[in-house]
C-alpha cells in the first residue's frame, strides 16, 4: 500500500523567541516492509542546523528558531510504500544492545497496577503472552482522548483507567520488560479507515521475541500493525521518540496547531 502523508505543526508566541532549538523525529524508518519513496521537511521561522542518526536509528533534524520570531511552522510531506508483515519488523539492528530495551524509565516503572496485569497474563509462548498482555491492557485502560497527562507513567495510567495510545504503549512496555522481554516505544502515522484528516500522530509498542525479532502491538486498536502503519521513530518511551522536542528562551505564551493528512495513493 502506498500512503501519502502531510504533517504541519505551527507554533505561535505572544512575545518573541530569543533563542530556541528543536529536535524533529519526523522521517520514517526504512525496513523490509517499509520503503520511503519521497520525503521533505520545510521550516518557516527557523532553519535546519544539522541532521544525524541517534542510537535508536532515528533520523533527527536539529532546527534553530530565527531570533525574534513569533511563529514557527514545520511542514512535512512524503510518500511511503508499506507491505503487509503482520506486525513483524524483523531482527534487531543498530548499535544499541537489546538489553537496553529492558531498562525501565520514569514512564515505564512497574508498581502494583502493572503487577496485577502481569499476574493475569498467560500463554504457552512469548508471542501468545504478548497478545494476552495487549488485550489485558486494553480492557484495563479505556481509550479516551483529552483525559490523560503527557507526563503520566504506567502506574498513573492504570490508576486512572483511561488514556490514549501513548498511555497504552507505556503500560505495555512496563509490563513486557518486567516479564523479561526487550520492548520499545514507536511513534508514527496510521491511516484511518473513516477519515484522512487527523490532529495527532499515533503510538504503539514493539517487543523482541526470539525467532521473530521485533513485533509490533497496537494496544489501542487491539491489532498488530499492518500496511496502514508508518513507523517513524523508536525509543525507550515517548520522550525518545516524540516527533518534536526542544527548548527555547522567550516565547513564554504558546499556542499550537497540528494538522495531519494520511491517505492511500
C-alpha positions in Angstrom: 0.0 0.0 0.0 1.3 3.5 -0.9 0.5 6.2 1.6 0.8 10.0 1.2 1.4 11.9 4.4 1.2 15.6 5.1 2.1 16.9 8.6 2.1 20.5 9.7 2.8 21.9 13.2 2.5 25.6 13.8 3.7 27.4 17.0 2.6 31.0 17.8 4.1 33.0 20.6 2.8 36.1 22.3 6.3 37.5 22.7 9.4 36.9 20.5 11.7 33.9 20.9 15.2 35.0 21.8 16.8 31.5 21.2 15.5 28.1 20.7 16.4 24.6 19.4 14.1 21.7 18.4 14.7 18.1 17.6 12.5 16.7 14.8 12.0 13.0 14.5 9.7 13.0 11.5 11.4 10.9 8.9 10.1 7.3 8.5 12.5 4.4 9.0 13.4 2.1 6.2 12.8 -1.6 6.8 12.0 -4.7 4.8 8.3 -3.8 4.8 8.6 0.0 4.6 10.1 2.0 1.8 10.3 5.7 1.8 9.6 6.9 -1.8 9.9 10.7 -1.1 10.1 12.8 2.0 10.7 16.5 2.6 10.7 18.9 5.6 10.2 22.7 5.3 10.7 25.2 8.1 9.4 28.7 8.4 10.6 30.9 11.3 13.7 28.8 11.8 16.4 26.8 9.9 17.9 23.3 9.9 21.3 23.2 11.7 22.3 19.6 11.3 20.8 16.1 10.6 22.1 13.0 12.4 21.0 9.4 13.4 20.6 8.7 17.1 21.4 5.4 18.8 17.8 4.2 18.1 18.5 4.7 14.4 16.0 7.6 14.3 16.8 10.4 11.8 16.9 13.6 13.8 16.8 17.1 12.3 18.0 19.8 14.7 16.5 23.2 13.9 17.0 26.6 15.4 14.5 29.4 15.8 15.1 32.7 14.0 16.0 35.3 16.6 12.9 37.4 17.5 10.4 35.2 15.7 6.8 35.0 17.0 5.9 31.8 15.0 7.5 28.6 13.8 6.0 26.2 11.3 7.2 22.8 10.3 5.8 21.2 7.2 6.4 17.6 6.3 5.2 15.8 3.2 6.1 12.5 1.5 5.1 9.1 0.3 5.8 5.7 1.8 5.1 2.2 0.5 4.1 -0.4 3.1 3.9 -4.2 2.6 2.0 -6.5 4.9 4.2 -8.1 7.6 1.6 -8.9 10.2 3.5 -6.7 12.7 6.9 -8.4 12.3 9.6 -5.8 11.8 12.5 -8.3 11.9 15.9 -8.7 13.5 17.4 -6.1 15.8 20.0 -3.9 14.1 22.0 -0.9 15.2 24.5 0.0 17.9 22.0 -0.2 20.9 22.2 -3.6 22.6 19.0 -5.5 23.1 19.4 -5.4 26.9 19.0 -1.6 26.8 15.3 -2.2 25.9 14.7 -4.0 29.2 15.6 -0.8 31.1 12.7 0.9 32.9 12.3 4.7 32.6 10.2 7.0 34.8 7.2 6.5 32.4 7.6 2.7 32.5 8.2 1.9 36.2 6.3 -1.1 37.5 4.1 -0.9 40.6 1.1 -2.7 41.9 -1.1 -2.0 38.9 1.3 -3.5 36.4 2.0 -6.5 38.6 -1.8 -7.2 38.7 -2.0 -7.0 34.9 1.0 -9.4 34.6 -0.4 -11.9 37.0 -3.5 -12.3 34.8 -1.4 -12.9 31.6 -0.9 -16.5 30.4 0.2 -18.3 27.2 2.4 -21.1 26.0 4.8 -18.8 24.1 6.2 -15.3 24.5 4.1 -14.3 21.4 0.9 -15.7 22.9 1.7 -13.9 26.2 2.3 -10.6 24.5 -1.1 -10.9 22.7 -2.7 -11.6 26.0 -0.9 -8.7 27.6 -2.2 -6.3 24.9 -5.8 -7.4 25.4 -5.5 -7.1 29.2 -4.2 -3.6 29.0 -6.9 -2.6 26.5 -9.5 -3.9 28.9 -8.0 -2.1 31.9 -7.4 1.3 30.2 -10.3 2.8 28.3 -9.3 4.8 25.3 -10.3 8.4 25.9 -8.8 11.5 24.3 -8.1 14.6 26.3 -8.3 12.8 29.6 -4.6 11.9 30.4 -1.4 13.8 31.0 1.6 13.6 28.7 3.8 13.1 31.8 1.9 10.1 33.2 3.7 6.9 33.8 2.3 3.4 33.5 1.0 3.3 37.1 -0.8 6.7 36.8 -2.5 5.4 33.7 -3.7 2.2 35.3 -4.9 4.1 38.4 -6.9 6.5 36.1 -8.2 3.6 34.0 -8.1 5.7 30.9 -5.7 7.2 28.4 -4.6 7.4 24.8 -2.3 5.4 22.5 0.8 6.8 24.3 -0.5 5.6 27.6 -1.4 2.2 26.4 2.2 1.8 24.9 3.8 2.8 28.2 1.8 0.3 30.2 2.7 -2.4 27.7 6.4 -1.5 27.8 6.5 -1.6 31.6 4.8 -5.0 31.8 6.7 -6.6 28.9 10.1 -5.5 30.3 9.1 -6.8 33.8 8.3 -10.1 32.1 11.8 -10.3 30.8 11.4 -9.1 27.2 13.1 -6.2 25.4 10.4 -3.6 24.4 10.4 -0.2 22.8 8.0 2.7 22.1 7.1 3.5 18.5 5.7 6.8 17.1 4.4 7.1 13.6 1.3 7.6 11.4 -1.8 5.5 11.0 -4.2 5.7 8.0 -7.7 5.7 9.5 -10.4 3.9 7.7 -13.1 6.6 8.2 -11.1 9.8 7.6 -7.9 11.3 6.2 -7.7 14.3 8.5 -6.1 13.9 11.9 -4.8 16.1 14.7 -2.2 13.8 16.3 0.4 11.1 15.4 -0.1 7.6 16.6 1.9 5.4 19.0 2.3 1.7 19.7 4.9 -0.7 21.1 7.3 -3.4 19.8 8.7 -6.3 21.7 11.6 -8.5 20.7 10.7 -12.2 20.5 13.2 -14.9 19.8 12.9 -16.3 16.3 10.8 -13.4 15.1 12.7 -10.3 16.1 10.8 -7.1 16.8 7.0 -7.5 16.7 4.5 -4.6 16.9 1.4 -4.3 19.1 -1.1 -1.5 18.8 -2.9 -1.8 22.1 -5.4 1.0 21.4 -6.7 -0.8 18.3 -6.1 -4.4 19.5 -4.1 -5.4 16.5 -0.6 -5.9 15.3 0.4 -3.1 12.9 -0.5 -3.7 9.2 0.1 -1.9 6.0 -1.7 1.2 7.2 1.0 1.9 9.8 4.1 4.1 9.1 7.0 3.6 11.6 8.8 6.9 12.2 10.8 6.8 15.5 11.5 4.4 18.3 12.9 4.8 21.9 12.6 3.6 25.4 9.5 5.7 25.9 7.7 8.8 24.4 10.5 11.2 25.3 12.9 9.5 22.9 10.5 9.0 20.0 8.4 12.2 20.2 8.0 14.0 16.8 9.2 17.3 18.3 11.2 18.0 21.5 13.2 21.1 22.4 13.8 24.2 24.4 13.6 27.9 24.0 14.3 31.3 25.7 11.4 33.8 25.3 8.1 33.0 23.6 6.6 32.4 27.0 2.9 32.1 25.9 2.5 29.4 23.2 -0.4 28.2 21.0 0.0 25.1 18.9 -1.9 23.9 15.8 -1.3 20.4 14.3 -2.8 19.2 11.0 -2.2 15.7 9.6 -3.4 14.0 6.4 -2.8 10.3 5.8 -4.3 8.9 2.6 -3.9 5.9 0.3 -2.5 6.7 -3.1 
